[in-house]
Each structure stands twice: as C-alpha cells, then as structure tokens.
Amino acid sequence: MHSTSSASRWLETTSSVKFLSSARLLLVFLLLGAYVLPTTYAIKFELPTSRHPIPKCIWNSAREHNLIIVTANVGSGPNQRVDIEVVDDSHHRNVYLSKRGISGETRLAITSHADGDVGVCFRNTVDANTPNLELTKASRIIDLDVDIGADAVDYNAIASQESLSALETEMRKLEGVVKEVVDDMAYLKRRESRFRDTN
C-alpha cells in the first residue's frame, strides 16, 4: 500500500513538473517573441523641400507574405507636394505602390512579396514658382507608423464581426504572434542551412 501511494505521488509530481515546465517554456517563448520581434515602428521627422528632391526612406524588416499597414500623417505646407512610394530591397526591386500629392492622414496596405527590408520613401517637391528664399525655410512634418504582420491586423474589427470576448480576442492576437515566431524560426533555420551549405 505504501509503494502504491508513493508511486502515485511521484506520478502526480512528475505530471505537475512537466506541466509547469511546458507552461514556463511557452511563457519564455512568448516573451522572447514580444521582445525580439518588434513589428510596429513609428517615427516623426521633418522632410525638407527641394525642386529635385532626393527620397528619404525609412526601412523595416518584413517576411514574405506579411501584411504591412503604413499610416502617414503629413503636416501642412504651402506650395509643396509630398509623394510616397513603398519599395523593397529584394533583387526584383518591387515597387508596391506610389502615390503623388498626399496630405493629412493616408493609410496604405500592402503584402510583401519577398523576405527582406521594405522601405517607405518620401519626396517633398516645391512648386516651381516658389522663390529661393522661401525654399530654404520650407518643409513638412511627417508622422509615420508602420505595422507589420500580426500588429497590422485589426483585431477589434475581427472581435466585433465574430462576437469574440476580450479573452478570445487576446488569444487571437497571441495566435498571430506565435505564428510569426514559428515562421521566423523556420526562416532562420533555412537561412542557417543555406549559409552552412556555402562553406
């Protein structure tokens, strides 16, 4: 009788240790994903104007088939035209979109075609009739927000459409983050294999 109770206690202890180890591993995995894989970027900067402007690009890393939401809030400025272009650095040099004369808040959604960096490029062109004295003072303030992957998904809209509770919505968010982490791990494994095969 004594051996049966100690065996059952050992089994209960072993099961609880395995559960705690699994729970800790999942927690570490999620925290690692939250800190190592930032996917939301925001920046505010001044964009000088020119008659022949050089593009100012902000680059973010993205995986293939990632949803990317670009929100650009362009401040006011007389006799200026701000153009935006979203490109990547792949060998194809994909141009996802190009828009001329944006002002106010502009939201753009794209899906990346390849692993690599995606650039959001701005040009601020001054009107040809603007005197040179005003040209040196002219600029526009750009407030840029780039959401990539799971951060680009509007979970509030999904929750209202599918009547999800707050807990179910958070679980959807975590599911998206975990999927991104798994995809990134697979990407790193493929990349490591490719580098190992070249040596």
ZIFEN-V526809 format. One record per residue. N is the residue number from 0. RES is the residue in one letter. SS is DSSP state (helix for helix, strand for strand, loop for the rest). Layout:
BEGIN
n:N res:RES ss:SS
n:N res:RES ss:SS
END
This chain:
BEGIN
n:0 res:M ss:loop
n:1 res:H ss:helix
n:2 res:S ss:helix
n:3 res:T ss:helix
n:4 res:S ss:helix
n:5 res:S ss:helix
n:6 res:A ss:helix
n:7 res:S ss:helix
n:8 res:R ss:helix
n:9 res:W ss:helix
n:10 res:L ss:helix
n:11 res:E ss:helix
n:12 res:T ss:helix
n:13 res:T ss:helix
n:14 res:S ss:helix
n:15 res:S ss:helix
n:16 res:V ss:helix
n:17 res:K ss:helix
n:18 res:F ss:helix
n:19 res:L ss:helix
n:20 res:S ss:helix
n:21 res:S ss:helix
n:22 res:A ss:helix
n:23 res:R ss:helix
n:24 res:L ss:helix
n:25 res:L ss:helix
n:26 res:L ss:helix
n:27 res:V ss:helix
n:28 res:F ss:helix
n:29 res:L ss:helix
n:30 res:L ss:helix
n:31 res:L ss:helix
n:32 res:G ss:helix
n:33 res:A ss:helix
n:34 res:Y ss:helix
n:35 res:V ss:helix
n:36 res:L ss:loop
n:37 res:P ss:loop
n:38 res:T ss:loop
n:39 res:T ss:strand
n:40 res:Y ss:strand
n:41 res:A ss:strand
n:42 res:I ss:strand
n:43 res:K ss:strand
n:44 res:F ss:strand
n:45 res:E ss:strand
n:46 res:L ss:strand
n:47 res:P ss:strand
n:48 res:T ss:loop
n:49 res:S ss:strand
n:50 res:R ss:loop
n:51 res:H ss:loop
n:52 res:P ss:loop
n:53 res:I ss:loop
n:54 res:P ss:loop
n:55 res:K ss:strand
n:56 res:C ss:strand
n:57 res:I ss:strand
n:58 res:W ss:strand
n:59 res:N ss:strand
n:60 res:S ss:strand
n:61 res:A ss:strand
n:62 res:R ss:loop
n:63 res:E ss:loop
n:64 res:H ss:loop
n:65 res:N ss:loop
n:66 res:L ss:strand
n:67 res:I ss:strand
n:68 res:I ss:strand
n:69 res:V ss:strand
n:70 res:T ss:strand
n:71 res:A ss:strand
n:72 res:N ss:strand
n:73 res:V ss:strand
n:74 res:G ss:loop
n:75 res:S ss:loop
n:76 res:G ss:loop
n:77 res:P ss:loop
n:78 res:N ss:loop
n:79 res:Q ss:strand
n:80 res:R ss:strand
n:81 res:V ss:strand
n:82 res:D ss:strand
n:83 res:I ss:strand
n:84 res:E ss:strand
n:85 res:V ss:strand
n:86 res:V ss:strand
n:87 res:D ss:strand
n:88 res:D ss:loop
n:89 res:S ss:loop
n:90 res:H ss:loop
n:91 res:H ss:loop
n:92 res:R ss:loop
n:93 res:N ss:loop
n:94 res:V ss:strand
n:95 res:Y ss:strand
n:96 res:L ss:strand
n:97 res:S ss:strand
n:98 res:K ss:strand
n:99 res:R ss:strand
n:100 res:G ss:strand
n:101 res:I ss:strand
n:102 res:S ss:loop
n:103 res:G ss:strand
n:104 res:E ss:strand
n:105 res:T ss:strand
n:106 res:R ss:strand
n:107 res:L ss:strand
n:108 res:A ss:strand
n:109 res:I ss:strand
n:110 res:T ss:strand
n:111 res:S ss:loop
n:112 res:H ss:loop
n:113 res:A ss:loop
n:114 res:D ss:loop
n:115 res:G ss:strand
n:116 res:D ss:strand
n:117 res:V ss:strand
n:118 res:G ss:strand
n:119 res:V ss:strand
n:120 res:C ss:strand
n:121 res:F ss:strand
n:122 res:R ss:strand
n:123 res:N ss:strand
n:124 res:T ss:strand
n:125 res:V ss:strand
n:126 res:D ss:loop
n:127 res:A ss:loop
n:128 res:N ss:loop
n:129 res:T ss:loop
n:130 res:P ss:loop
n:131 res:N ss:helix
n:132 res:L ss:helix
n:133 res:E ss:helix
n:134 res:L ss:helix
n:135 res:T ss:helix
n:136 res:K ss:helix
n:137 res:A ss:loop
n:138 res:S ss:strand
n:139 res:R ss:strand
n:140 res:I ss:strand
n:141 res:I ss:strand
n:142 res:D ss:strand
n:143 res:L ss:strand
n:144 res:D ss:strand
n:145 res:V ss:strand
n:146 res:D ss:strand
n:147 res:I ss:strand
n:148 res:G ss:helix
n:149 res:A ss:helix
n:150 res:D ss:helix
n:151 res:A ss:helix
n:152 res:V ss:loop
n:153 res:D ss:loop
n:154 res:Y ss:helix
n:155 res:N ss:helix
n:156 res:A ss:helix
n:157 res:I ss:helix
n:158 res:A ss:helix
n:159 res:S ss:helix
n:160 res:Q ss:helix
n:161 res:E ss:helix
n:162 res:S ss:loop
n:163 res:L ss:loop
n:164 res:S ss:loop
n:165 res:A ss:helix
n:166 res:L ss:helix
n:167 res:E ss:helix
n:168 res:T ss:helix
n:169 res:E ss:helix
n:170 res:M ss:helix
n:171 res:R ss:helix
n:172 res:K ss:helix
n:173 res:L ss:helix
n:174 res:E ss:helix
n:175 res:G ss:helix
n:176 res:V ss:helix
n:177 res:V ss:helix
n:178 res:K ss:helix
n:179 res:E ss:helix
n:180 res:V ss:helix
n:181 res:V ss:helix
n:182 res:D ss:helix
n:183 res:D ss:helix
n:184 res:M ss:helix
n:185 res:A ss:helix
n:186 res:Y ss:helix
n:187 res:L ss:helix
n:188 res:K ss:helix
n:189 res:R ss:helix
n:190 res:R ss:helix
n:191 res:E ss:helix
n:192 res:S ss:helix
n:193 res:R ss:helix
n:194 res:F ss:helix
n:195 res:R ss:helix
n:196 res:D ss:helix
n:197 res:T ss:helix
n:198 res:N ss:loop
END
